[in-house]
Amino acid sequence: MGKIQFDFKQGFQAYPGGRSGPSGDKAPYVDYGTGRPDKSRYYSKEEADLEWKHVWMKSWAFAGLTQDLADVGDYLRYNLGKESFIVVRAQPGDDGLRAYYNVCPHRGNRLVHNDFGHTGNACFTCDFHGWKYNLDGSNKEIRDELIFRPEVVCDRPGMTAVSVGVWNSLIFVNPDPNPRLTLLEHLDVMPGHLKDYDFGRLRVLRDLEFCWDANWKTALDAFIEFYHADDVHPEAIPVSEMLECQYDLYGHGLSRMIIPIGYVTSRHEDRDTVNEALKMFITVYGGNPEDYQHLKGYEYKQAMTDTKRKWGKKHGYDFFDKLSDDQVVDDWNYSPFPAMTINVFADSVLLQIFRPHATDPRKSWYNAITLCLPVSDDTTQVLDLNSFGPEAFGPAGWKGEQRPARYIPKELSEFGYLLAQDVRRIPEVQKGLESECFKGTRLSESEIRIRHYLAEIDRLIGRLPSEPST
């Protein structure tokens, strides 16, 4: 293997020469310098309070999926730090969603206590004193109103509304009722880049949530760089790029990482030989490795592209025709600010959501939702992105007809093979960065996405100008 050259301002480009069109182009370089971020922002209560006020209470964040709100009256609960919100389908269509604080204005009781549900009689009823609220948030009934002096309830107190929006079947909520940016403005280039993907046809394969002993930023940092992959995910080395990944920074804290997949990468001395892992992926997607014997290992992405396009046609997914060859195969990993990653494949998507703990900045909540395209036969397996190792493929003949319940893993094995590798390490990172000897992270240009979202936090708090330098 020859010596790999690297230019800090150019970075690695997954698709030289504009091979995948404007959506795959390398974004302009943003110079965030070489300083070490203050480690206290990963555990300081003062920092957590500033983030809560200036970031979490004023930003769009993922709250759920429209597929979970199919009928009028369906609702989901979205918990964020000390707050809880309800998103409900008040009317048909994406414009028919409404979001409110999950709080009864009478005595503050939570109105719903489940992750998902359906309202009875098209209203929310407080299970403490029986007050009722219509789906538009207005007050429907104050039980035994005659015992209240008129001045106490003359305003007919209803549920407190917050902002809600939908993009590509993903629901976002902003606690600010008058946000400074619309949802599409906040997401910047991502909707344009992913306009040809039909997330609405995906269904939930698994949905896990748990609280771990690490700040939300400590956890997020591990999923917006692939510098750790050689050591943490060695099983992916035969099929995935590790070093020559593309990192892009966009507006409003959005960033992206492109991880090329499906060929023998520069990590290998022998790039001609096709390894067994690549052949296995071809087989599981319904292809025959013998049809591609003319290809060398470094060319094998052609086989993966051809096989997955045939897979898409077989199972009736015409939107594959709109995707570039690279989009059909590679992992396009976006991170909408403040704390979410979306690993986008043609046939599956992994949503990872990171949220602050209500009281302890050394803890955070993590939610991982694996979405797959249902298959049309009883033999094809679907890709389980939580694993992507020896147990990479999930059930055969999966139709996605029944939404699985959200669960809290009790054992590492319940996370899936790949996620478990990260879960073991993140609490250890939290411990180490609080050590007296640790002076702050030393970030490579492959970890530039960390600097990017930290800078966006600083901009919202008022520590930095409104726009970064290029």
N, C-alpha and C positions, 0 to 999 in steps of 0.2 A: 504494500500500500504506500503510495507516494505521500509526501508531506502536504497536509491540507492548509491552504491559505485562508486567512480571515481578516477582513477589513471591518473595523468597528462600526463605521457609518453605513456600510453596505449590508453587513450581516449576511447570513446564509439565505439564499433565495431558493425556495422549493421549486419554482417554475421559471427558470431563466428564459429570457426572450419573450415574455408575456404569453407563455404557453397556455395558461388557463384564463386569459382575458383579464379585464380590469379587476374582477373580484379577487383574483389570485395574486395581483401585483403587490410587490413590497411597498409598504407605506414609508413616507419620508422619515428619516432618522430624527429622533428627539434626544437632545443631549441633557441628561439629568445629572451629569457630573460623576464623581467617584466617591463622594462622601458616604459615610456609614449612617444609615438611619438610626435615630435614637432608639435604643432597645426598650426604653421605658414605655414607648407607645404600645408595646405588646402586653403590658400588664398594669399600667398606671390607671388608677380610678379617675384621676383628673382628665386623662386623655379619653377614657371611655365616655365620660360625661360630655366632653366636647363633641365627640363623634355622634353621640346620641342626639344632641341638640342640632348640630349643623349638617349631619349626613343622614342618619337613619330616619329622622322625622321630616326630611325634606327631599328624599330621593325615591325614585321608582325602584321597586324590588319585586322579584318573582313571588307570586302568592299561590299559584295553582294552575290547573288545566281546564280548558273549557269542556272537555269531554266529561269532567266530573260534575258539570252543571248543565246537563242535557235538557231538563224540564223546568218549567216555571215553578219556583218554590225550592229547587235544589240549592244547597248552600255548602260552602266549605269554610273551615276556620283557618285563619292565618295568624300565627303567633310570632311576635317580634319583640324581643327583649321583655320589658315589663308590660307591653301592650298586647291586646288580642283584637283581631278584626274578623268581620264576617263578610264574605263575598257571596252574593245571592243572585240567582237569575230571576229578575223581577218581570222581564218580558222576553220574548223570543229574540234571537240575534245577538251579536257581540255588543251592540249598543244597549242591550237590555240588562246588562250586568250592573249591579250596584254594590258598593262597599261601605261598611260602617264600623265604628268601634263596637266591639263586642261587650257593650256596657248598657245596663238598664239605667236610665236617668233618675229613677226613683231612689234606689239605695246603692247602686253601683254593682249589682249582681251581674255575673256573666250570663248572657242570654243563651248561648249554646256551649256545650261541653264536649262535643265530638268533632273529629276531624272533618267528617262529611255527614250530611243528613238532608232531610226534606221537611219543610215546614208544614205543619198541619193547619188547615183552614186558611192558607195563604197569609199567615202572619207568624211573627215570633212572639212567644209567650214566656214571660219571666216565671221561672219555677219557684220564686221566693214569695211574691205577692200577687202574681197573676196579671200584671199589666201586659197589654198586647200592642204590637206594632205591625203596621202594614209593610209589605215588601218595598214600598217606596220610602220607608223609614218613619213615616208619620205615625202619630199616636192613634191607635184604634180604640183602646178601652183602658180606663183607669178603674180597676175593681173597687166597688164601694166608694165611688167618687164623692158621695154625699158626706163622708166623714172628713173631707179636706176643706179647709177654708178656701174660697174661690181664688184668693190672691196667690195661693201656693201652686196651683196647677192651671191658671188661666192661660198660660202660653202653650198648653197642650204639648208637653215635652216629648220629643221623638228621638230616634236614634241619630247619632252624630255621623254625618257622611264624611268620607274621604275619597280621594281620587282613585279611579280604577280605569285600566285600559287593557286592550288585547292586541297582541301581535302573533300571527301564525299559530293560533290556538293556545298561546301562553298568556296567562293573566298576570298583570303587574299592578301593584297597589302603591300609592304614595300617600302618606298620612297628611300631607299638605293639601288642603282643599283647593288651593290656587297655586299649583306648582310653577316654578320658573321655566320649566321646559315641558313640552308635550312628551308623551311616551316615545313617539317616533323620533323626535329631536334628541331625546336622551340616548336612544339606541344607536344614533349616528349612522354609520355605514352598514351596520349588520343587517337590517332588513333588505337593503339592496343586494348585498352579497349573497344572501340566502333566499332570494325571492323565488327561486325555482324548486325549493324543497317544500314538500307538503306535510308539515308536522301534524296536520289534522287527521291524517290517516294512520298515525302511530298510535299504539296502545300501551298501557302500563304493564311491563313485565314484572317489575318489583319496585317497591317504595319503602325505603328504610329511613329511620331518623334516630339520632341519639345525641346525647350530650357528652362531649369529651373534655378532658383536662387540658385545654389549650385555648388561647385567645382566638377569635374568629380570623384574625389576620395571619396568625401562625398556621392555621389550617389552610386558608386560601392560598398562601404562598406556595404550598406544596403542589398545588394543582394548576399553577399558571407558569410552570417551567418544566422542561423535560431533561434538564441537566442531571437530575437524580436517577434517571431511568436505568442506566447501566447497572447501578448498584442495587436499586430497589426492585426493578422489574426485569431481571435478566432473561426471563422466558420470552420477552418480546423482541429481544435482539435479532433473532433469525428472520423476522418479518417486518420490522419497523426501523425507521430512522431514529437515531438517538442524538447525534451531534448536529447534523446539517438540517436543523429545523428552522422554520421561518417565524420570526417574531415581529408583530406589527402593533403600532400604537396609534389610536385614533382619538377623536374628540370625546369630551365628557367622561374620561376615565375608561372608555372601552379599549380593549386590547384583544389580540388574536395570536394564536400559535398554530402553525400548520405542521403536522407530523406526517411525512410521506410514508406510505405503507406498501408492502407487496413485492419487495425485491431484495436482493442481497446488497446491503448498504456498505458505506465506506468503513464501517467498523470491522470488516472481514478482510483478511489477506487474500483469500480465495473468493473472488466475486463471480467466477464463472459457474461454479457448481450450484445447482438448485437444491436447497436443503429440504428435508422432510416436512418441516413446519409449513413452508410455502405450498408444498403439494397438498398438505392436509386442508389448508384453507380452500384451495381449488376444489377439492373433493366435497367438502361440506356445502359449498355453494352450488353443487350439482355439476361441476366440471370434471373433465378427465385429464389428469396431468400428462398423459401420453400424447395428447393433442398439441402439447406445447414443448415437446422435446427439443425443438429447434432453437428455443430461447435459452440464453445464458442467464445466470442468476441475477446479474445487474439489469437485465432486460425484462425480468419476469413480471413486472407490473402490467405489461401488455396482456399477459394471461389472466391476471386478476381482474383487470378492467373488462375484458371480453366475457369472462365468466359471470361477473356481477351484473353486467348489462343483460345477459341472457336470463339471469335469476330474476331481474326486475320485470322482464317481459313475461316470463313464465307465471309470475304471481300477479300480473295485471297492474303494474305500477308505471304508467306512461310518463310520469314526471322524470324518470331516469333519462329520458331522451333529451331533456332540457339541460342536464348536468354535463359539465366537462368530464373528461376521463379521470382527471385528478379528483374531482368532487365525488365521483362514484366510488373511489377506493380510499382516499386519504381521510385523516382525522383533522377537521377544521375546528379548532377549539377557540371559542369566543368567551370573553369574560365581561359581560355588562357590569358596570359599576352599580353598587358598591361591592357586592360579594356573591358572584354566581359564575359558574362555568357551564358552557354548553358544548359538549363534544359531539360534533355533527358528522355522522356517516350517512351514506345514501339510504341504508336500510335500518338504521337505529340511531338513537340519540341518548346521551347520558346528561341529565341535569344534576348539577351539584350546587346546593344552596347553603350558604354560611351565614349564621345570624348570631348577634351578641346575646350573651346570657343576661338575665334580668338584673342580677346584682353583682356577679363576680367576673371581672375582666380576664381572669385566668381560665375561664370556661367559655364554651360556646355551643351552639346547636348546629348540627349538620344533617342535611336531608339529601338523599341521593335517589333519583327517580330514573329508572331505566325504561326507555320507550323503544318498541320494536314494531316493524311492519308485520302484520299477520300474514301467514303463508297460506297458500291455496290448496295444499295437499296434506297428507297425514304423515309424511316421512321427512320433509325438510326441517332442519333445526334452525333456530334463530340465534343471533349473536348476543350473548349476555356480556355487556360491556363492563359489568362489575368484576368479571373474572379475567377475560382476555389472557388466559394462560392454559394450563392443562385442562381446565374446565370451562373453556371459552364459550362453548355453545350450549344453549339452553334446551328446552323441551322441543321434541319433534312435533310437527303438525299444530303448532300453537296458533290459535285464532284470536286471542285477545278478547274473548267474549265476556269474561268476568273480571272486573277490576279487582286486583288483590288488595287486601287491607294494608295500611301502613304498619310497619312493625319496628320494634326496637331490638336490635341484635343483642343476644346474650353471649355468644361465642364469636371468635374471630372468623370462623368458617361461614357464619351467616352473612358476612359482608360480601362474599365473593372473593375469589383468589387474589385478584389484583388490588381491590380496595383494602383488603386486610393487610397487605404489605405496607400501605401508607398509614393505615390506622395505628399500627404498632409503633411507628416512629414519631408521629406528630407530638404526642405528649412528652416524649423525650426531648424534642427540640425546645418545647416550652420550658422545661426544667433547665436546659443548658443555657438558653439565652438570658435567664435570670441569675446565672452564676456571677460572682464577683469578678471572675477572670475574663468574662466575655465583654468586649468593648463595642459590639455592634456588628451587623452582618456586612460581609464583604461581597458585593454582588457583581456577578459577571454580566456580560451583555446578553447572555441567554436567560438572565433573570431580570431583564429590564422591565418586564410587566409589573414587577413588584414596585419598583421606583415610580412607575406611572400611576398606579392607583393610590399610592401613598401621597404623591404630589396632588392628585385630585382632592383627597381629603384635606390637605393643607390649603388648597385654594378655597374650598368651601368654608373652612374655619377662618380664613383670612390671613394665613401666613405667607401665601404666594400670590403673584399676579394672576389674573383670570385666565391667561393663556400661556402654554409652555413655549419655550424657544425651540426652533428647528435648526 
